[in-house]
Amino acid sequence: MSKAMEEIKVTFGKIIADARKKAGLSQKDLAAKIKKEDGEQISPQYLNDIEHDRRNPPSEFLITQFAKELKLSKEYLILTAGTLPQDIQKKIAVVDPEIVDEAYKVFRRTIREKE
Protein backbone atom coordinates (compact mmCIF):
# COMPACT_ATOMS: atom_id res chain seq x y z
CA MET A 1 0.00 0.00 0.00
CA SER A 2 1.32 3.43 -0.86
CA LYS A 3 2.25 5.97 1.81
CA ALA A 4 -0.55 8.26 0.62
CA MET A 5 -3.10 5.44 0.99
CA GLU A 6 -1.88 4.71 4.54
CA GLU A 7 -2.34 8.36 5.52
CA ILE A 8 -5.94 8.51 4.32
CA LYS A 9 -8.24 7.51 7.16
CA VAL A 10 -11.70 6.79 5.95
CA THR A 11 -14.24 6.80 8.75
CA PHE A 12 -17.92 6.05 8.75
CA GLY A 13 -18.63 9.68 9.66
CA LYS A 14 -16.49 11.08 6.83
CA ILE A 15 -18.18 8.83 4.30
CA ILE A 16 -21.62 9.97 5.46
CA ALA A 17 -20.62 13.66 5.49
CA ASP A 18 -19.04 13.51 2.03
CA ALA A 19 -22.00 11.67 0.51
CA ARG A 20 -24.50 14.04 2.13
CA LYS A 21 -22.69 17.06 0.74
CA LYS A 22 -22.42 15.44 -2.69
CA ALA A 23 -26.18 14.84 -2.61
CA GLY A 24 -26.74 18.51 -1.80
CA LEU A 25 -28.46 17.79 1.51
CA SER A 26 -28.12 19.73 4.72
CA GLN A 27 -27.72 17.83 7.96
CA LYS A 28 -31.28 18.86 8.84
CA ASP A 29 -32.59 17.49 5.52
CA LEU A 30 -30.82 14.15 5.86
CA ALA A 31 -31.70 13.77 9.54
CA ALA A 32 -35.38 14.20 8.66
CA LYS A 33 -35.15 11.22 6.28
CA ILE A 34 -33.52 8.82 8.75
CA LYS A 35 -35.94 7.19 11.20
CA LYS A 36 -35.13 5.30 14.39
CA GLU A 37 -36.86 1.99 15.06
CA ASP A 38 -39.58 3.83 16.99
CA GLY A 39 -40.38 5.91 13.88
CA GLU A 40 -38.91 9.14 15.21
CA GLN A 41 -36.40 10.92 13.00
CA ILE A 42 -32.83 11.32 14.17
CA SER A 43 -31.77 14.79 15.23
CA PRO A 44 -29.46 16.98 13.16
CA GLN A 45 -27.15 17.11 16.21
CA TYR A 46 -26.95 13.30 16.29
CA LEU A 47 -26.07 13.31 12.58
CA ASN A 48 -23.47 16.02 13.20
CA ASP A 49 -21.93 13.88 15.95
CA ILE A 50 -21.81 10.87 13.61
CA GLU A 51 -20.21 12.90 10.82
CA HIS A 52 -17.53 14.19 13.19
CA ASP A 53 -16.91 10.71 14.63
CA ARG A 54 -18.04 11.78 18.10
CA ARG A 55 -20.45 8.86 18.23
CA ASN A 56 -20.06 5.23 17.44
CA PRO A 57 -21.55 4.26 14.09
CA PRO A 58 -25.27 3.53 14.37
CA SER A 59 -27.15 0.26 14.15
CA GLU A 60 -27.59 -1.65 10.91
CA PHE A 61 -31.21 -0.42 10.92
CA LEU A 62 -30.00 3.19 10.55
CA ILE A 63 -27.06 2.28 8.31
CA THR A 64 -29.50 0.74 5.83
CA GLN A 65 -31.38 4.04 5.61
CA PHE A 66 -28.18 6.08 5.22
CA ALA A 67 -27.16 3.77 2.38
CA LYS A 68 -30.52 4.19 0.64
CA GLU A 69 -30.77 7.96 1.06
CA LEU A 70 -27.15 8.60 0.08
CA LYS A 71 -27.01 5.96 -2.67
CA LEU A 72 -24.15 4.12 -0.99
CA SER A 73 -23.42 0.43 -0.56
CA LYS A 74 -24.94 -0.89 2.65
CA GLU A 75 -22.19 -3.50 2.89
CA TYR A 76 -19.47 -0.87 2.54
CA LEU A 77 -21.06 1.28 5.25
CA ILE A 78 -21.42 -1.70 7.58
CA LEU A 79 -17.76 -2.56 7.07
CA THR A 80 -16.60 1.02 7.70
CA ALA A 81 -18.78 1.01 10.82
CA GLY A 82 -16.60 -1.85 12.05
CA THR A 83 -19.23 -4.53 12.13
CA LEU A 84 -20.73 -7.31 10.05
CA PRO A 85 -24.24 -7.58 8.63
CA GLN A 86 -26.68 -9.20 11.06
CA ASP A 87 -27.32 -12.17 8.77
CA ILE A 88 -23.60 -12.98 8.75
CA GLN A 89 -23.26 -12.43 12.51
CA LYS A 90 -25.96 -15.04 13.09
CA LYS A 91 -24.25 -17.58 10.84
CA ILE A 92 -20.79 -17.13 12.36
CA ALA A 93 -21.96 -18.73 15.59
CA VAL A 94 -22.68 -22.03 13.81
CA VAL A 95 -19.96 -22.02 11.14
CA ASP A 96 -16.61 -23.76 11.45
CA PRO A 97 -13.94 -21.15 12.35
CA GLU A 98 -11.82 -22.38 9.43
CA ILE A 99 -14.55 -21.24 7.02
CA VAL A 100 -14.48 -17.76 8.60
CA ASP A 101 -10.68 -17.69 8.28
CA GLU A 102 -10.88 -18.68 4.62
CA ALA A 103 -13.51 -16.02 3.93
CA TYR A 104 -11.26 -13.34 5.43
CA LYS A 105 -8.31 -14.57 3.36
CA VAL A 106 -10.38 -14.26 0.18
CA PHE A 107 -11.60 -10.82 1.22
CA ARG A 108 -8.07 -9.58 1.94
CA ARG A 109 -6.75 -11.02 -1.31
CA THR A 110 -9.55 -9.34 -3.27
CA ILE A 111 -8.89 -5.99 -1.61
CA ARG A 112 -5.14 -6.23 -2.27
CA GLU A 113 -5.77 -7.00 -5.94
CA LYS A 114 -7.74 -3.75 -6.29
CA GLU A 115 -4.99 -1.50 -4.87
C-alpha positions as CSV (number, residue, x, y, z in Angstrom):
1,M,0.0,0.0,0.0
2,S,1.3,3.4,-0.9
3,K,2.3,6.0,1.8
4,A,-0.6,8.3,0.6
5,M,-3.1,5.4,1.0
6,E,-1.9,4.7,4.5
7,E,-2.3,8.4,5.5
8,I,-5.9,8.5,4.3
9,K,-8.2,7.5,7.2
10,V,-11.7,6.8,6.0
11,T,-14.2,6.8,8.7
12,F,-17.9,6.1,8.7
13,G,-18.6,9.7,9.7
14,K,-16.5,11.1,6.8
15,I,-18.2,8.8,4.3
16,I,-21.6,10.0,5.5
17,A,-20.6,13.7,5.5
18,D,-19.0,13.5,2.0
19,A,-22.0,11.7,0.5
20,R,-24.5,14.0,2.1
21,K,-22.7,17.1,0.7
22,K,-22.4,15.4,-2.7
23,A,-26.2,14.8,-2.6
24,G,-26.7,18.5,-1.8
25,L,-28.5,17.8,1.5
26,S,-28.1,19.7,4.7
27,Q,-27.7,17.8,8.0
28,K,-31.3,18.9,8.8
29,D,-32.6,17.5,5.5
30,L,-30.8,14.1,5.9
31,A,-31.7,13.8,9.5
32,A,-35.4,14.2,8.7
33,K,-35.2,11.2,6.3
34,I,-33.5,8.8,8.8
35,K,-35.9,7.2,11.2
36,K,-35.1,5.3,14.4
37,E,-36.9,2.0,15.1
38,D,-39.6,3.8,17.0
39,G,-40.4,5.9,13.9
40,E,-38.9,9.1,15.2
41,Q,-36.4,10.9,13.0
42,I,-32.8,11.3,14.2
43,S,-31.8,14.8,15.2
44,P,-29.5,17.0,13.2
45,Q,-27.1,17.1,16.2
46,Y,-26.9,13.3,16.3
47,L,-26.1,13.3,12.6
48,N,-23.5,16.0,13.2
49,D,-21.9,13.9,15.9
50,I,-21.8,10.9,13.6
51,E,-20.2,12.9,10.8
52,H,-17.5,14.2,13.2
53,D,-16.9,10.7,14.6
54,R,-18.0,11.8,18.1
55,R,-20.4,8.9,18.2
56,N,-20.1,5.2,17.4
57,P,-21.5,4.3,14.1
58,P,-25.3,3.5,14.4
59,S,-27.1,0.3,14.1
60,E,-27.6,-1.7,10.9
61,F,-31.2,-0.4,10.9
62,L,-30.0,3.2,10.5
63,I,-27.1,2.3,8.3
64,T,-29.5,0.7,5.8
65,Q,-31.4,4.0,5.6
66,F,-28.2,6.1,5.2
67,A,-27.2,3.8,2.4
68,K,-30.5,4.2,0.6
69,E,-30.8,8.0,1.1
70,L,-27.1,8.6,0.1
71,K,-27.0,6.0,-2.7
72,L,-24.1,4.1,-1.0
73,S,-23.4,0.4,-0.6
74,K,-24.9,-0.9,2.7
75,E,-22.2,-3.5,2.9
76,Y,-19.5,-0.9,2.5
77,L,-21.1,1.3,5.3
78,I,-21.4,-1.7,7.6
79,L,-17.8,-2.6,7.1
80,T,-16.6,1.0,7.7
81,A,-18.8,1.0,10.8
82,G,-16.6,-1.9,12.1
83,T,-19.2,-4.5,12.1
84,L,-20.7,-7.3,10.1
85,P,-24.2,-7.6,8.6
86,Q,-26.7,-9.2,11.1
87,D,-27.3,-12.2,8.8
88,I,-23.6,-13.0,8.8
89,Q,-23.3,-12.4,12.5
90,K,-26.0,-15.0,13.1
91,K,-24.3,-17.6,10.8
92,I,-20.8,-17.1,12.4
93,A,-22.0,-18.7,15.6
94,V,-22.7,-22.0,13.8
95,V,-20.0,-22.0,11.1
96,D,-16.6,-23.8,11.4
97,P,-13.9,-21.1,12.3
98,E,-11.8,-22.4,9.4
99,I,-14.5,-21.2,7.0
100,V,-14.5,-17.8,8.6
101,D,-10.7,-17.7,8.3
102,E,-10.9,-18.7,4.6
103,A,-13.5,-16.0,3.9
104,Y,-11.3,-13.3,5.4
105,K,-8.3,-14.6,3.4
106,V,-10.4,-14.3,0.2
107,F,-11.6,-10.8,1.2
108,R,-8.1,-9.6,1.9
109,R,-6.7,-11.0,-1.3
110,T,-9.6,-9.3,-3.3
111,I,-8.9,-6.0,-1.6
112,R,-5.1,-6.2,-2.3
113,E,-5.8,-7.0,-5.9
114,K,-7.7,-3.7,-6.3
115,E,-5.0,-1.5,-4.9
